[in-house]
Amino acid sequence: MLIYIDKSIAEHGDLTDAEEVMFTELACAHRRGDCYLCGAQASIDRLKNDLRIFQKGIGTRYAEMAALINSVETLTVISYDVTPALPQIIREKQHTVGAVRVISVNQAINYRLNNQCILLGESLYDCNFYRLLATRYMYLNRKTIRGVCPALADEIGGGDSMSKSLEKCVRNNHNLILCLTDSDIKYDRSRKYGAAPSIGNTARFLETSKECLVNEGLGNLFELYRLE
């Protein structure tokens, strides 16, 4: 999970207690390897001055940060602004819908951004397979991505109940979620699913949950992929 702290944090007034706790917990998560923090130099410097835990290892070097930003499909930005002024490399990603997700500081203090990103799969076997793919990707890009490894916590959703697990993790726990499921395409021409090919209950229920969560303003907390 890559989190970018934008320049509005440097330009804002005094941090509230809740904001100090949130940024401190993010720095601790960075040190544990549960996420990777980077951001505008002025904002990182400000947090280093205000919060002593912000010391070494928070990414501000452009080459290192650019390599990571280019290597991820989705980037989370923490900002005081609704439409933050972002560097060119991030603005280029905004051309892809959902690639840059802005979380306001007011939202961030209520989210569990310091926790490992939840990997929600139908079974433990699926989660292990997806983690293997992530590890392989990091290995293939080891020359440009250094000192970073995927840190994910498994959540087993089961079949048709997977949508309930997604809603619980997002709506109740405010975790960041990566939800992966298979295509769930049915070819049996049964009365249950209709004309083939059709979509099974797992995928249909997940799409319904996704729409509800997005309408509730929680769309920046999760990513849902139906693998083809």
Solvent accessible surface area in square Angstrom, and as a share of the most:
residue,aa,sasa,rsa
1,M,67,0.30
2,L,9,0.04
3,I,0,0.00
4,Y,8,0.03
5,I,0,0.00
6,D,1,0.00
7,K,91,0.39
8,S,6,0.04
9,I,0,0.00
10,A,31,0.24
11,E,123,0.55
12,H,81,0.36
13,G,45,0.43
14,D,130,0.67
15,L,19,0.10
16,T,75,0.44
17,D,118,0.61
18,A,48,0.38
19,E,11,0.05
20,E,68,0.30
21,V,84,0.48
22,M,14,0.06
23,F,0,0.00
24,T,42,0.24
25,E,71,0.32
26,L,1,0.00
27,A,1,0.00
28,C,42,0.25
29,A,0,0.00
30,H,22,0.10
31,R,142,0.52
32,R,138,0.51
33,G,32,0.30
34,D,15,0.08
35,C,9,0.05
36,Y,28,0.11
37,L,0,0.00
38,C,0,0.00
39,G,2,0.02
40,A,19,0.15
41,Q,96,0.43
42,A,58,0.45
43,S,0,0.00
44,I,0,0.00
45,D,57,0.29
46,R,39,0.14
47,L,0,0.00
48,K,60,0.26
49,N,102,0.52
50,D,70,0.36
51,L,16,0.08
52,R,179,0.65
53,I,44,0.22
54,F,0,0.00
55,Q,76,0.34
56,K,181,0.77
57,G,55,0.53
58,I,14,0.07
59,G,3,0.03
60,T,33,0.19
61,R,167,0.61
62,Y,139,0.53
63,A,81,0.63
64,E,56,0.25
65,M,13,0.06
66,A,13,0.10
67,A,23,0.18
68,L,11,0.05
69,I,0,0.00
70,N,105,0.54
71,S,24,0.15
72,V,46,0.27
73,E,114,0.51
74,T,43,0.25
75,L,0,0.00
76,T,11,0.06
77,V,0,0.00
78,I,0,0.00
79,S,0,0.00
80,Y,51,0.20
81,D,64,0.33
82,V,136,0.78
83,T,119,0.69
84,P,16,0.10
85,A,63,0.49
86,L,8,0.04
87,P,43,0.27
88,Q,96,0.43
89,I,15,0.08
90,I,0,0.00
91,R,112,0.41
92,E,93,0.42
93,K,33,0.14
94,Q,89,0.40
95,H,160,0.71
96,T,81,0.47
97,V,151,0.87
98,G,32,0.31
99,A,6,0.04
100,V,22,0.13
101,R,37,0.13
102,V,43,0.25
103,I,0,0.00
104,S,34,0.22
105,V,1,0.01
106,N,110,0.57
107,Q,61,0.27
108,A,0,0.00
109,I,63,0.32
110,N,96,0.49
111,Y,21,0.08
112,R,115,0.42
113,L,2,0.01
114,N,33,0.17
115,N,55,0.28
116,Q,65,0.29
117,C,18,0.11
118,I,20,0.10
119,L,1,0.00
120,L,0,0.00
121,G,0,0.00
122,E,40,0.18
123,S,36,0.23
124,L,96,0.48
125,Y,182,0.69
126,D,45,0.23
127,C,0,0.00
128,N,76,0.39
129,F,109,0.46
130,Y,22,0.09
131,R,62,0.23
132,L,117,0.58
133,L,93,0.46
134,A,30,0.23
135,T,70,0.41
136,R,130,0.47
137,Y,97,0.37
138,M,37,0.17
139,Y,109,0.42
140,L,107,0.53
141,N,43,0.22
142,R,114,0.41
143,K,159,0.67
144,T,85,0.50
145,I,10,0.05
146,R,186,0.68
147,G,89,0.85
148,V,42,0.24
149,C,90,0.54
150,P,43,0.27
151,A,18,0.14
152,L,34,0.17
153,A,32,0.25
154,D,55,0.29
155,E,40,0.18
156,I,83,0.42
157,G,4,0.04
158,G,26,0.25
159,G,36,0.35
160,D,75,0.39
161,S,61,0.40
162,M,1,0.00
163,S,6,0.04
164,K,137,0.58
165,S,18,0.12
166,L,0,0.00
167,E,33,0.15
168,K,85,0.36
169,C,2,0.01
170,V,0,0.00
171,R,86,0.32
172,N,105,0.54
173,N,42,0.22
174,H,51,0.23
175,N,9,0.04
176,L,15,0.07
177,I,5,0.03
178,L,48,0.24
179,C,0,0.00
180,L,20,0.10
181,T,2,0.01
182,D,77,0.40
183,S,26,0.17
184,D,18,0.09
185,I,55,0.28
186,K,58,0.25
187,Y,150,0.57
188,D,89,0.46
189,R,179,0.65
190,S,36,0.23
191,R,241,0.88
192,K,137,0.58
193,Y,48,0.18
194,G,34,0.33
195,A,82,0.64
196,A,24,0.19
197,P,91,0.57
198,S,19,0.12
199,I,55,0.28
200,G,0,0.00
201,N,24,0.12
202,T,12,0.07
203,A,1,0.01
204,R,110,0.40
205,F,81,0.34
206,L,2,0.01
207,E,83,0.37
208,T,82,0.48
209,S,4,0.03
210,K,74,0.31
211,E,111,0.50
212,C,57,0.34
213,L,0,0.00
214,V,74,0.42
215,N,116,0.60
216,E,90,0.40
217,G,43,0.42
218,L,21,0.10
219,G,20,0.19
220,N,26,0.13
221,L,1,0.01
222,F,8,0.03
223,E,39,0.17
224,L,18,0.09
225,Y,66,0.25
226,R,74,0.27
227,L,72,0.36
228,E,163,0.73
